[in-house]
Amino acid sequence: MATRVMMKNPTTGITKKGYVGFSWTYLFFGGLVPLFRGEIGTGALHLVLSILTAGISNLIFCFLYNKQYMHRLIEAGYRFADQPATNEYAAQKIGADLGMLAIAG
């Protein structure tokens, strides 16, 4: 089960929900998940891979997608903006340095 963690871009003030852990949503809906999260290019690529592999790629990406999504949010300037314990857990799960990526209270 994925854990939700709020992410905030300090420059724009926009907040997004990030997730860490296994993605049941991706397992069942595949490439539609990135599309609904606004990742058009990633969603299109995943849909093509799903078609080419007859859905087998969904069995792999459901373990990887949330971590990849969080990394893309961080690259786009988003920082952890949830409860301290949740931030610490999420940073540990994705292998990020919380000290560099947390928004000061």
Contact map, one row per residue, 1 for C-alpha under 8 A:
111000000000000000001111000000000000000000000000000000000000000000000000000000000000000000000000000000000
111100000000000000111111000000000000000000000000000000000000000000000000000000000000000000000000000000000
111110000000000000111000000000000000000000000000000000000000000000000000000000000000000001000000000000000
011111000000000011110000000000000000000000000000000000000000000000000000000000000000000000000000000000000
001111100000000011110000000000000000000000000000000000000000000000000000000000011100011001000000000000000
000111110000001111000000000000000000000000000000000000000000000000000000000000011100000000000000000000000
000011111000001111000000000000000000000000000000000000000000000000000000100001111100000000000000000000000
000001111100111100000000000000000000000000000000000000000000000000000000000001111000000000000000000000100
000000111111111000000000000000000000000000000000000000000000000000000000000011100000000000000000000000000
000000011111110000000000000000000000000000000000000000000000000000000000000011100000000000000000000000100
000000001111100000000000000000000000000000000000000000000000000000000000000010000000000000000000000000000
000000001111110000000000000000000000000000000000000000000000000000000000000000000000000000000000000000000
000000011111111000000000000000000000000000000000000000000000000000000000000000000000000000000000000000000
000000011101111100000000000000000000000000000000000000000000000000000000000000000000000000000000000000000
000001111000111110000000000000000000000000000000000000000000000000000000000000000000000000000000000000000
000001110000011111000000000000000000000000000000000000000000000000000000000000000000000000000000000000000
000111100000001111100000000000000000000000000000000000000000000000000000000000000000000000000000000000000
000111100000000111110000000000000000000000000000000000000000000001001100100000000000000000000000000000000
011110000000000011111000000000000000000000000000000000000000000001101100000000000000000001000000000000000
011110000000000001111100000000000000000000000000000000000000000001100100000000000000000001001100000000000
111000000000000000111110000000000000000000000000000000000000001001100000000000000000000000001000000000000
110000000000000000011111000000000000000000000000000000000000011101000000000000000000000000000000000000000
110000000000000000001111111000000000000000000000000000000000011011000000000000000000000000000000000000000
110000000000000000000111111100000000000000000000000000000000010000000000000000000000000000000000000000000
000000000000000000000011111111001000000000000000000000000000010000000000000000000000000000000000000000000
000000000000000000000011111111111000000000000000000000000100110010000000000000000000000000000000000000000
000000000000000000000011111111000000000000000000000000000110110000000000000000000000000000000000000000000
000000000000000000000001111111000000000000000000000000000000000000000000000000000000000000000000000000000
000000000000000000000000111111111000000000000000000000000000000000000000000000000000000000000000000000000
000000000000000000000000111111111000000000000110010000000100010000000000000000000000000000000000000000000
000000000000000000000000010011111110000001111110010000000100000000000000000000000000000000000000000000000
000000000000000000000000010011111111000000100010000000000000000000000000000000000000000000000000000000000
000000000000000000000000110011111111100000100000000000000000000000000000000000000000000000000000000000000
000000000000000000000000000000111111111101100000000000000000000000000000000000000000000000000000000000000
000000000000000000000000000000111111111101110000000000000000000000000000000000000000000000000000000000000
000000000000000000000000000000011111111000000000000000000000000000000000000000000000000000000000000000000
000000000000000000000000000000001111111000000000000000000000000000000000000000000000000000000000000000000
000000000000000000000000000000000111111100000000000000000000000000000000000000000000000000000000000000000
000000000000000000000000000000000111111111100000000000000000000000000000000000000000000000000000000000000
000000000000000000000000000000000110011111110000000000000000000000000000000000000000000000000000000000000
000000000000000000000000000000000000001111111000000000000000000000000000000000000000000000000000000000000
000000000000000000000000000000100110001111111100000000000000000000000000000000000000000000000000000000000
000000000000000000000000000000111110001111111110000000000000000000000000000000000000000000000000000000000
000000000000000000000000000000100010000111111111000000000000000000000000000000000000000000000000000000000
000000000000000000000000000000100000000011111111100000000000000000000000000000000000000000000000000000000
000000000000000000000000000001100000000001111111110000000000000000000000000000000000000000000000000000000
000000000000000000000000000001110000000000111111111000000000000000000000000000000000000000000000000000000
000000000000000000000000000000000000000000011111111100000000000000000000000000000000000000000000000000000
000000000000000000000000000000000000000000001111111110101000000000000000000000000000000000000000000000000
000000000000000000000000000001100000000000000111111111111100000000000000000000000000000000000000000000000
000000000000000000000000000000000000000000000011111111100000000000000000000000000000000000000000000000000
000000000000000000000000000000000000000000000001111111100000000000000000000000000000000000000000000000000
000000000000000000000000000000000000000000000000111111111000000000000000000000000000000000000000000000000
000000000000000000000000000000000000000000000000011111111000000000000000000000000000000000000000000000000
000000000000000000000000000000000000000000000000111111111110000000000000000000000000000000000000000000000
000000000000000000000000000000000000000000000000010011111111000000000000000000000000000000000000000000000
000000000000000000000000000000000000000000000000110011111111100000000000000000000000000000000000000000000
000000000000000000000000011001100000000000000000010000111111110000000000000000000000000000000000000000000
000000000000000000000000001000000000000000000000000000111111111000000000000000000000000000000000000000000
000000000000000000000000000000000000000000000000000000011111111100000000000000000000000000000000000000000
000000000000000000000000011000000000000000000000000000001111111110000000000000000000000000000000000000000
000000000000000000000111111001000000000000000000000000000111111111000000000000000000000000000000000000000
000000000000000000001110000000000000000000000000000000000011111111000000000000000000000000000000000000000
000000000000000000000100000000000000000000000000000000000001111111110000000000000000000000000000000000000
000000000000000000000010010000000000000000000000000000000000111111111000000000000000000000000000000000000
000000000000000001111110000000000000000000000000000000000000011111111100000000000000000000000000000000000
000000000000000000111000000000000000000000000000000000000000000111111110000000000000000000000100000000000
000000000000000000000000000000000000000000000000000000000000000111111111000000000000000000000000000000000
000000000000000001100000000000000000000000000000000000000000000011111111100000000000000000000000000000000
000000000000000001110000000000000000000000000000000000000000000001111111110000000000000000000100000000000
000000000000000000000000000000000000000000000000000000000000000000111111111000000000000000000100000000000
000000000000000000000000000000000000000000000000000000000000000000011111111100000000000000000000000000000
000000100000000001000000000000000000000000000000000000000000000000001111111111000000000000000000000000000
000000000000000000000000000000000000000000000000000000000000000000000111111111100000000000000000000010000
000000000000000000000000000000000000000000000000000000000000000000000011111111000000000000000000000000000
000000000000000000000000000000000000000000000000000000000000000000000001111111000000000000000000000000000
000000001110000000000000000000000000000000000000000000000000000000000000111111100000000000000000000000000
000000111100000000000000000000000000000000000000000000000000000000000000111111110000000000000000000000000
000000111100000000000000000000000000000000000000000000000000000000000000010011111000000000000000000011100
000011110000000000000000000000000000000000000000000000000000000000000000000001111100001000000000010011100
000011110000000000000000000000000000000000000000000000000000000000000000000000111110001000000000000001100
000011100000000000000000000000000000000000000000000000000000000000000000000000011111011000000000000000000
000000000000000000000000000000000000000000000000000000000000000000000000000000001111111000000000000000000
000000000000000000000000000000000000000000000000000000000000000000000000000000000111111100000000000000000
000000000000000000000000000000000000000000000000000000000000000000000000000000000011111110000000000000000
000010000000000000000000000000000000000000000000000000000000000000000000000000000111111111000000000000000
000010000000000000000000000000000000000000000000000000000000000000000000000000011111111111100000010001000
000000000000000000000000000000000000000000000000000000000000000000000000000000000001111111110000010000000
000000000000000000000000000000000000000000000000000000000000000000000000000000000000111111111000000000000
001010000000000000110000000000000000000000000000000000000000000000000000000000000000011111111100000000000
000000000000000000000000000000000000000000000000000000000000000000000000000000000000001111111111110000000
000000000000000000000000000000000000000000000000000000000000000000000000000000000000000111111111100000000
000000000000000000011000000000000000000000000000000000000000000000000000000000000000000011111111000000000
000000000000000000010000000000000000000000000000000000000000000000100110000000000000000001111111000000000
000000000000000000000000000000000000000000000000000000000000000000000000000000000000000000111111100000000
000000000000000000000000000000000000000000000000000000000000000000000000000000000000000000111111110010000
000000000000000000000000000000000000000000000000000000000000000000000000000000000000000000110011111110000
000000000000000000000000000000000000000000000000000000000000000000000000000000010000001100100001111111000
000000000000000000000000000000000000000000000000000000000000000000000000000000000000000000000000111111000
000000000000000000000000000000000000000000000000000000000000000000000000000000000000000000000000111111000
000000000000000000000000000000000000000000000000000000000000000000000000010000110000000000000001111111100
000000000000000000000000000000000000000000000000000000000000000000000000000000111000001000000000011111110
000000010100000000000000000000000000000000000000000000000000000000000000000000111000000000000000000011111
000000000000000000000000000000000000000000000000000000000000000000000000000000000000000000000000000001111
000000000000000000000000000000000000000000000000000000000000000000000000000000000000000000000000000000111
